Amino acid sequence: MRWLAKFIYYKILGWEVVGNTNFSKNTVKKAVIIVAPHTSWQDFHMGVLLRKVIGIKTNFVGKKELFVGPFAWYLKAIGGAPIDRHSKENKVDLIAKLFENHEEFRMALAPEGTRKKVEEWRTGFYYIAKKANVPIIMFTLDFAKKQNKISEPFYPTDNVDADFKFMHKFYEGVIGKVPEYS
């Protein structure tokens, strides 16, 4: 199926992967992957296609209520991990435990937390990476250039402002599927 994904991605859609293109050969088995800008429901499908193209397993978290019946099987098959949002445990701690409990876990998420335009990113992903002691890897969804750019692994420091400035710089000029939300 990887050949089909590549055919669709490169030939039919005309996209390219740039930056850390050896990511799938990388020894990073655990990471928080932030994908931005998240402006459309189509971003999820582009991400699923991209992971097949580069040959890497990624995961995502979702509320446990979604993981029921046959839908649960499908969500788990594509890398989903249920979390109990009603638990009294801190969500950062809860998700950081997922990294402890898996030999390989690369959690992908949108730092904006929504498909609409935001002035500031949510910070949970950052604190999850720090708590789990895993790097952050940045992916772009640049629909204007038809390009996914992948960063080198980046370990958060104790300087939150400098780290966010560094991450925001990676996404400068990137245009999402819905440009006004970018």
PyMOL commands that set and color helices and strands:
alter all, ss='L'
color gray80, all
select helices_A, chain A and resi 2-12+23-25+42-54+64-66+69-77+91-101+124-132+160-170+179-181
alter helices_A, ss='H'
color red, helices_A
select strands_A, chain A and resi 16-19+30-36+60-63+80-83+105-109+136-140+147-150
alter strands_A, ss='S'
color yellow, strands_A
deselect
rebuild
show_as cartoon
